[in-house]
């Protein structure tokens, strides 16, 4: 994994100093070396900050083709690259390195933009094609690796992180419409919090010439139509084929020229990864686990039991409220987005501990919930919208059970309180996914805190339209099972925009750690998308096919345990602790007052009311406070103008 920067100017020459300044801002992504290249006409520049994992001696970038008319920079990993190297050499290519990154360069020479169909892994890349005089930039199918871009003064900028765009000269300004959407409803595929800064969406590529820019899609989920005939097969058959693909996905992600560890919680996902990884690792694999003081949030004992079963070396990383307070600002500055819980800060601290232990690569369980319906709101969707043959009274009892047994998810993954207007979503989809209801209930809480002008400008809108405007509703949603529709929309927005950022790449790369996500291997995803919904959720059992597929390599405790979202204890539950004091001081202080989006008097009123709330209400409101505090951090760190 690395950091990449690219500049393509229509007018003014690209300077090496600008390129070096932007690349240096990504030092944490690539501390093992920084290199730059500027074209002879000074219209194009490529920069690369390297984290050495494959081909430690010759894998420096940018990498040039044999005739030096094509150059590439890559952030990511391509799996199965050795076979592709042999195929390229058989077709006459002469490889300059033995790194996995170089295969993308020569595949592009052979297949053009269709090269993406031949790549397996997590990646973001930028390539300069001198012959066609064009930039080709692409992002992996799920958005595991970030790639931002901006136009400024006739120059197109690309970078792995927004801070590198700012370092290169892109103005640091809020995009107020995106701010409203982020604090109320969550993120979008293409837009960011920052004016003029965009993302290449997951599964898309961008082409830019001197006269033209276009963004094209090369992959999508393509869930089957609900009415499509599906051959009847046994649960054992589904589990066997899922096990085969998942085990292969884990196995190929153990390939590295440096040690590989595993992030381990007490959840089914990371335990499955550890259990399978241990089968293919020559020595006891090292497992790193976050632990918390509050029992409801601590998965240490379950993780320790799992590590023992896998014969792994168990490494607990204890986190307290003071740790979260002291590192909150640094973690948010790395994420460059808003958070709803300090779980990202905890992952930031986990990655730092892993780096200090001498590791550069970890395998994680992220993405499983998104492809297998792991969160409680997906089970709620199954209860509400897959009712055929179910007793209405039994459904109500199960819905009540779901609420009762997921108190830590209140307001975060399950609706809490009133929701805003959602008639438009219901008209388009025929129903409202539970996670959209949940986010809408958060929007109601947030709307009471918005400044008058800001609220008047955006408040009357039905914000969830923004999500539907960015996806192919007719091609990807119509006719699909409601669960698949909900999974699709969640993956396109929350997974790429939040989970893979706040709990993935940005927290890992903040400390030069490469995270690999076997559940988001496209071959595995293309398999599970075709399996019936009852392989994902059956009754109150989520991720059914995964449980059955890995039953032999996980503990009984993990096999029988329902999904417990990875969360850190809310600051509001510990009013006398350092983290709660940090939140109070920040939101009562001058930074929030300087932001034009909020009414500080209403925020203070909410803070004053916290002691009278029950634990559930404080938990639900904690995410609102986290959004506000993280915005204050971004304002202070980047000096954003309005």
ChimeraX attribute file (.defattr): number of C-alpha atoms within 10 A of each C-alpha:
attribute: neighborCount
match mode: 1-to-1
recipient: residues
	/A:1	28
	/A:2	32
	/A:3	33
	/A:4	33
	/A:5	31
	/A:6	32
	/A:7	28
	/A:8	25
	/A:9	19
	/A:10	15
	/A:11	12
	/A:12	12
	/A:13	17
	/A:14	22
	/A:15	14
	/A:16	16
	/A:17	10
	/A:18	15
	/A:19	24
	/A:20	22
	/A:21	17
	/A:22	27
	/A:23	30
	/A:24	22
	/A:25	19
	/A:26	27
	/A:27	22
	/A:28	20
	/A:29	29
	/A:30	25
	/A:31	17
	/A:32	16
	/A:33	14
	/A:34	22
	/A:35	16
	/A:36	19
	/A:37	19
	/A:38	18
	/A:39	13
	/A:40	8
	/A:41	8
	/A:42	17
	/A:43	17
	/A:44	24
	/A:45	25
	/A:46	29
	/A:47	28
	/A:48	32
	/A:49	31
	/A:50	26
	/A:51	27
	/A:52	23
	/A:53	21
	/A:54	18
	/A:55	16
	/A:56	16
	/A:57	10
	/A:58	12
	/A:59	20
	/A:60	22
	/A:61	25
	/A:62	24
	/A:63	21
	/A:64	19
	/A:65	18
	/A:66	13
	/A:67	7
	/A:68	10
	/A:69	13
	/A:70	23
	/A:71	23
	/A:72	28
	/A:73	30
	/A:74	30
	/A:75	26
	/A:76	25
	/A:77	25
	/A:78	23
	/A:79	19
	/A:80	15
	/A:81	21
	/A:82	14
	/A:83	9
	/A:84	19
	/A:85	21
	/A:86	13
	/A:87	13
	/A:88	17
	/A:89	12
	/A:90	10
	/A:91	10
	/A:92	9
	/A:93	17
	/A:94	13
	/A:95	19
	/A:96	14
	/A:97	17
	/A:98	17
	/A:99	22
	/A:100	21
	/A:101	26
	/A:102	25
	/A:103	23
	/A:104	22
	/A:105	25
	/A:106	25
	/A:107	21
	/A:108	19
	/A:109	15
	/A:110	14
	/A:111	12
	/A:112	12
	/A:113	18
	/A:114	12
	/A:115	16
	/A:116	21
	/A:117	11
	/A:118	14
	/A:119	20
	/A:120	17
	/A:121	24
	/A:122	26
	/A:123	24
	/A:124	29
	/A:125	28
	/A:126	28
	/A:127	24
	/A:128	25
	/A:129	20
	/A:130	14
	/A:131	8
	/A:132	10
	/A:133	14
	/A:134	20
	/A:135	24
	/A:136	19
	/A:137	25
	/A:138	27
	/A:139	28
	/A:140	27
	/A:141	26
	/A:142	25
	/A:143	27
	/A:144	29
	/A:145	27
	/A:146	30
	/A:147	28
	/A:148	23
	/A:149	24
	/A:150	21
	/A:151	16
	/A:152	15
	/A:153	11
	/A:154	12
	/A:155	20
	/A:156	19
	/A:157	23
	/A:158	29
	/A:159	30
	/A:160	26
	/A:161	24
	/A:162	29
	/A:163	20
	/A:164	24
	/A:165	27
	/A:166	20
	/A:167	19
	/A:168	23
	/A:169	14
	/A:170	22
	/A:171	17
	/A:172	21
	/A:173	18
	/A:174	20
	/A:175	18
	/A:176	17
	/A:177	16
	/A:178	19
	/A:179	20
	/A:180	24
	/A:181	20
	/A:182	20
	/A:183	23
	/A:184	23
	/A:185	25
	/A:186	25
	/A:187	26
	/A:188	24
	/A:189	21
	/A:190	15
	/A:191	19
	/A:192	23
	/A:193	23
	/A:194	23
	/A:195	21
	/A:196	17
	/A:197	25
	/A:198	19
	/A:199	24
	/A:200	25
	/A:201	28
	/A:202	28
	/A:203	19
	/A:204	21
	/A:205	23
	/A:206	19
	/A:207	17
	/A:208	17
	/A:209	15
	/A:210	14
	/A:211	7
	/A:212	8
	/A:213	12
	/A:214	9
	/A:215	14
	/A:216	14
	/A:217	14
	/A:218	17
	/A:219	16
	/A:220	17
	/A:221	20
	/A:222	15
	/A:223	21
	/A:224	19
	/A:225	15
	/A:226	15
	/A:227	9
	/A:228	9
	/A:229	8
	/A:230	11
	/A:231	6
	/A:232	7
	/A:233	9
	/A:234	9
	/A:235	14
	/A:236	12
	/A:237	12
	/A:238	19
	/A:239	19
	/A:240	17
	/A:241	15
	/A:242	22
	/A:243	20
	/A:244	12
	/A:245	19
	/A:246	24
	/A:247	23
	/A:248	18
	/A:249	24
	/A:250	25
	/A:251	18
	/A:252	16
	/A:253	24
	/A:254	20
	/A:255	16
	/A:256	16
	/A:257	12
	/A:258	16
	/A:259	15
	/A:260	22
	/A:261	24
	/A:262	26
	/A:263	24
	/A:264	32
	/A:265	28
	/A:266	25
	/A:267	22
	/A:268	28
	/A:269	24
	/A:270	24
	/A:271	29
	/A:272	29
	/A:273	27
	/A:274	30
	/A:275	24
	/A:276	23
	/A:277	28
	/A:278	23
	/A:279	16
	/A:280	15
	/A:281	13
	/A:282	8
	/A:283	11
	/A:284	16
	/A:285	22
	/A:286	22
	/A:287	27
	/A:288	25
	/A:289	23
	/A:290	24
	/A:291	22
	/A:292	20
	/A:293	13
	/A:294	11
	/A:295	10
	/A:296	13
	/A:297	18
	/A:298	22
	/A:299	20
	/A:300	22
	/A:301	14
	/A:302	17
	/A:303	28
	/A:304	22
	/A:305	18
	/A:306	29
	/A:307	29
	/A:308	12
	/A:309	15
	/A:310	22
	/A:311	17
	/A:312	22
	/A:313	16
	/A:314	21
	/A:315	20
	/A:316	20
	/A:317	16
	/A:318	16
	/A:319	18
	/A:320	17
	/A:321	20
	/A:322	15
	/A:323	15
	/A:324	25
	/A:325	19
	/A:326	14
	/A:327	16
	/A:328	22
	/A:329	19
	/A:330	15
	/A:331	25
	/A:332	26
	/A:333	21
	/A:334	23
	/A:335	27
	/A:336	23
	/A:337	23
	/A:338	25
	/A:339	26
	/A:340	24
	/A:341	24
	/A:342	27
	/A:343	19
	/A:344	28
	/A:345	27
	/A:346	29
	/A:347	23
	/A:348	28
	/A:349	25
	/A:350	24
	/A:351	27
	/A:352	19
	/A:353	17
	/A:354	25
	/A:355	16
	/A:356	11
	/A:357	10
	/A:358	10
	/A:359	19
	/A:360	25
	/A:361	27
	/A:362	24
	/A:363	23
	/A:364	25
	/A:365	25
	/A:366	22
	/A:367	24
	/A:368	21
	/A:369	23
	/A:370	23
	/A:371	22
	/A:372	25
	/A:373	25
	/A:374	25
	/A:375	21
	/A:376	25
	/A:377	25
	/A:378	27
	/A:379	24
	/A:380	22
	/A:381	20
	/A:382	24
	/A:383	21
	/A:384	17
	/A:385	15
	/A:386	14
	/A:387	12
	/A:388	8
	/A:389	6
	/A:390	10
	/A:391	9
	/A:392	13
	/A:393	9
	/A:394	11
	/A:395	17
	/A:396	13
	/A:397	10
	/A:398	17
	/A:399	16
	/A:400	11
	/A:401	12
	/A:402	17
	/A:403	18
	/A:404	11
	/A:405	12
	/A:406	16
	/A:407	17
	/A:408	24
	/A:409	21
	/A:410	20
	/A:411	26
	/A:412	24
	/A:413	22
	/A:414	25
	/A:415	22
	/A:416	22
	/A:417	15
	/A:418	14
	/A:419	17
	/A:420	20
	/A:421	17
	/A:422	17
	/A:423	12
	/A:424	16
	/A:425	19
	/A:426	12
	/A:427	10
	/A:428	15
	/A:429	17
	/A:430	12
	/A:431	16
	/A:432	19
	/A:433	25
	/A:434	22
	/A:435	25
	/A:436	24
	/A:437	25
	/A:438	23
	/A:439	23
	/A:440	27
	/A:441	24
	/A:442	27
	/A:443	25
	/A:444	18
	/A:445	20
	/A:446	22
	/A:447	19
	/A:448	16
	/A:449	22
	/A:450	21
	/A:451	17
	/A:452	15
	/A:453	12
	/A:454	17
	/A:455	18
	/A:456	11
	/A:457	11
	/A:458	15
	/A:459	19
	/A:460	10
	/A:461	13
	/A:462	16
	/A:463	23
	/A:464	21
	/A:465	13
	/A:466	16
	/A:467	20
	/A:468	16
	/A:469	10
	/A:470	14
	/A:471	16
	/A:472	11
	/A:473	14
	/A:474	10
	/A:475	11
	/A:476	19
	/A:477	22
	/A:478	16
	/A:479	16
	/A:480	18
	/A:481	20
	/A:482	24
	/A:483	23
	/A:484	25
	/A:485	19
	/A:486	22
	/A:487	23
	/A:488	21
	/A:489	22
	/A:490	19
	/A:491	23
	/A:492	24
	/A:493	21
	/A:494	19
	/A:495	24
	/A:496	25
	/A:497	26
	/A:498	21
	/A:499	19
	/A:500	21
	/A:501	23
	/A:502	29
	/A:503	20
	/A:504	26
	/A:505	24
	/A:506	30
	/A:507	28
	/A:508	29
	/A:509	26
	/A:510	23
	/A:511	24
	/A:512	28
	/A:513	25
	/A:514	27
	/A:515	30
	/A:516	27
	/A:517	24
	/A:518	27
	/A:519	26
	/A:520	24
	/A:521	23
	/A:522	21
	/A:523	14
	/A:524	21
	/A:525	21
	/A:526	16
	/A:527	13
	/A:528	21
	/A:529	17
	/A:530	14
	/A:531	17
	/A:532	16
	/A:533	21
	/A:534	15
	/A:535	21
	/A:536	24
	/A:537	20
	/A:538	15
	/A:539	12
	/A:540	17
	/A:541	19
	/A:542	24
	/A:543	25
	/A:544	22
	/A:545	27
	/A:546	23
	/A:547	22
	/A:548	18
	/A:549	22
	/A:550	24
	/A:551	17
	/A:552	13
	/A:553	20
	/A:554	22
	/A:555	22
	/A:556	12
	/A:557	15
	/A:558	21
	/A:559	20
	/A:560	12
	/A:561	13
	/A:562	19
	/A:563	19
	/A:564	20
	/A:565	18
	/A:566	20
	/A:567	18
	/A:568	26
	/A:569	24
	/A:570	26
	/A:571	27
	/A:572	25
	/A:573	17
	/A:574	13
	/A:575	15
	/A:576	10
	/A:577	15
	/A:578	18
	/A:579	24
	/A:580	20
	/A:581	16
	/A:582	17
	/A:583	22
	/A:584	20
	/A:585	12
	/A:586	18
	/A:587	19
	/A:588	15
	/A:589	13
	/A:590	12
	/A:591	15
	/A:592	22
	/A:593	16
	/A:594	12
	/A:595	17
	/A:596	15
	/A:597	19
	/A:598	22
	/A:599	18
	/A:600	21
	/A:601	13
	/A:602	14
	/A:603	22
	/A:604	14
	/A:605	11
	/A:606	16
	/A:607	17
	/A:608	11
	/A:609	11
	/A:610	17
	/A:611	13
	/A:612	9
	/A:613	11
	/A:614	10
	/A:615	16
	/A:616	16
	/A:617	16
	/A:618	20
	/A:619	23
	/A:620	27
	/A:621	25
	/A:622	24
	/A:623	23
	/A:624	23
	/A:625	24
	/A:626	19
	/A:627	19
	/A:628	23
	/A:629	26
	/A:630	26
	/A:631	24
	/A:632	23
	/A:633	23
	/A:634	21
	/A:635	21
	/A:636	14
	/A:637	15
	/A:638	14
	/A:639	12
	/A:640	16
	/A:641	13
	/A:642	14
